């Protein structure tokens, strides 16, 4: 039994390390568990995103270009009005936020959930008391179409 366990670790461990080493998130079918404490935070690559936002990818769905990941905003942060080509599904992990979607405002807090339809113009602001963390899944590409 111990020999079988050691052999399985020799197969599984290198695969897991190779996955982490290439810098790409696993596909949605591969990822089984994500722990917020293990998130690898980095500034988003889109230069139009105001400084202060951080992102941590969890998984990607290459076929439609979808993704799952965490976003983190400092207290008082405002993410400007924009829209995406695909529907966005977001849960609030921590903090209090104000989402404005197609002109209607929603106050959300830890545990709340919002669906933002494709092409709906929206913005979000983190409350002043503490940082905000979101968990977001997109059904397609993570494109940002800024509203001026």
C-alpha positions in Angstrom: 0.0 0.0 0.0 2.8 2.5 0.9 4.6 1.6 -2.3 1.4 2.4 -4.3 1.0 5.7 -2.5 4.7 6.7 -3.1 4.3 5.7 -6.8 1.1 7.8 -7.2 2.9 10.8 -5.6 5.7 10.4 -8.0 3.2 10.7 -10.9 0.9 13.4 -9.4 3.4 15.7 -7.8 5.5 16.4 -10.9 2.3 17.1 -12.9 1.1 19.6 -10.3 4.5 21.3 -10.2 4.6 21.6 -14.0 1.1 23.1 -14.0 2.2 25.7 -11.4 5.5 26.4 -13.1 4.1 27.4 -16.5 2.3 30.4 -14.9 -1.1 29.6 -16.5 -4.2 28.8 -14.4 -5.5 25.3 -14.8 -8.7 24.7 -16.8 -12.0 24.7 -15.0 -12.1 21.0 -15.4 -8.8 20.5 -13.7 -9.1 22.8 -10.7 -10.8 21.2 -7.7 -10.1 23.5 -4.7 -9.0 27.1 -4.3 -8.0 28.6 -1.0 -8.1 32.4 -0.7 -5.0 32.3 1.6 -3.0 30.7 -1.3 -4.1 33.3 -3.9 -1.2 34.7 -6.0 -2.1 38.4 -6.3 -0.8 40.6 -9.1 -1.9 43.9 -10.7 -4.2 43.3 -13.7 -2.5 43.6 -17.1 -5.0 46.0 -18.7 -3.4 49.4 -18.4 -6.8 51.2 -18.3 -7.6 49.6 -14.9 -6.9 52.2 -12.2 -3.9 51.3 -9.9 -4.8 49.5 -6.7 -6.8 46.6 -8.1 -5.3 43.2 -7.7 -6.3 39.9 -9.3 -5.6 36.2 -8.6 -6.6 33.7 -11.3 -8.1 30.4 -10.3 -9.0 28.7 -13.5 -9.6 29.2 -17.2 -12.0 27.7 -19.7 -10.1 27.9 -23.0 -12.9 27.0 -25.3 -15.1 30.0 -24.7 -12.3 32.1 -23.1 -14.0 32.2 -19.7 -12.2 32.4 -16.4 -12.6 32.3 -12.6 -10.6 34.4 -10.3 -10.4 36.7 -7.3 -10.3 40.4 -7.4 -9.2 42.6 -4.5 -9.7 46.4 -4.1 -8.4 48.7 -1.4 -10.9 50.7 0.7 -12.6 53.4 -1.3 -11.4 52.0 -4.6 -13.7 52.8 -7.6 -13.6 50.6 -10.8 -14.9 52.7 -13.7 -17.9 52.1 -15.9 -17.4 49.3 -18.5 -19.1 46.3 -20.0 -18.0 42.8 -21.1 -19.0 40.6 -24.1 -20.0 37.7 -21.7 -22.1 37.4 -18.6 -20.2 37.9 -15.3 -21.1 36.0 -12.1 -19.7 37.6 -8.9 -19.8 36.6 -5.2 -18.6 39.0 -2.5 -16.0 37.3 -0.3 -15.3 40.2 2.0 -16.0 43.9 2.3 -19.0 46.1 1.3 -19.4 47.2 -2.3 -21.8 49.3 -4.4 -22.4 47.9 -7.9 -24.2 50.0 -10.4 -25.6 48.0 -13.3 -27.3 49.8 -16.2 -28.1 52.7 -13.9 -29.4 50.8 -10.9 -27.4 50.6 -7.7 -27.0 47.5 -5.5 -25.3 47.5 -2.0 -23.6 44.1 -1.5 -21.6 42.6 1.4 -19.8 39.4 2.2 -21.9 36.4 1.0 -23.9 38.3 -1.6 -24.0 37.4 -5.3 -24.7 39.4 -8.5 -25.1 38.4 -12.1 -24.1 41.1 -14.6 -25.5 40.3 -18.1 -23.4 40.5 -21.2 -23.0 44.1 -22.4 -24.6 45.6 -19.3 -22.7 48.8 -18.3 -21.5 48.5 -14.8 -19.1 49.9 -12.2 -18.2 49.0 -8.7 -16.9 50.8 -5.6 -15.4 49.3 -2.5 -16.6 50.8 0.8 -14.3 53.0 2.9 -14.1 50.6 5.9 -12.0 47.7 4.6 -10.6 46.1 1.5 -13.0 44.2 -0.8 -12.5 40.7 -2.3 -14.7 39.3 -5.0 -14.8 35.9 -6.7 -15.8 36.2 -10.3 -16.6 33.8 -13.1 -17.0 35.0 -16.7 -18.8 32.9 -19.3 -16.5 34.2 -22.1 -13.5 36.5 -22.7 -12.4 39.0 -20.0 -12.7 42.0 -22.3 -13.1 45.5 -20.9 -15.1 47.9 -23.0 -14.8 51.3 -21.2 -17.7 53.7 -21.1 -16.7 57.3 -21.5 
